[in-house]
């Protein structure tokens, strides 16, 4: 039995990078086209609603790595 299978971790990491990129694209859209357009983009790209609400409504709660 392989106890060091990293398949799940790699997949989760790829998903996290995809979500992170979608959040950053959404933050750019928020600055250019408004929060409603950013929320729609994030929803379309699969960003969880709690994440998109946090970064769009509460900028002080953004991660250091989020686009400013």
N, C-alpha and C positions, 0 to 999 in steps of 0.2 A: 504494500500500500504506500503510495506516495504522499507523505505528510507535508511536502513542500510545494504543493501545486499552487502556482501563482496565477492561473488562468482567471479566476474570479477577481483577484486584485487588479490585474492588468485591464480587464474589461471595465471595472469600476473606475479605474484611473482615466481610461479613455473617455468614459461617460462624463466624469467630472471635468475634464479638459474641454469637452464639447459644451457643457453647460456654462463653464467659465467664459468661453469665447462668446456664447450667445448672450450672456449677461453684459459683457463689454460692448458688443454690438448694440444691444438695447440701450445702454447708457449713452452711446453716441447719438442714437436716434432720438432719445429723450431731449438732448441738447439742441438738436437740429429741427425736429418735427413735433416735439411735445411728448408728454408722459403717456397719453392714450396710444399713440403710434408705437412707442417703445413697449408698452404692455402687450399690444397685439403681436409685435415681432417676437417677444420673449415667449408668449403662449404658443405661437406657431412653431418655434424652435424647441419646445419641450421644457422650458425652464419652469420648475415648480412655482405655483402661484405664491407661496409664502416667500420664496427667494425674490421673485420679481417685485412683490409688494415691498419687501424690506429695502431693496436697493433703490427703488424709485421714490418711495415715500419718505424714507429715513436715510438721507445721504450719510449721516454721521455713523450709521451702522454698516457701511460698506466695508469690504475687506481692503486691506492695504494694496492688494494686487488688482482691485477693480479699477477700471478706467475712470479717470477724474475729469 
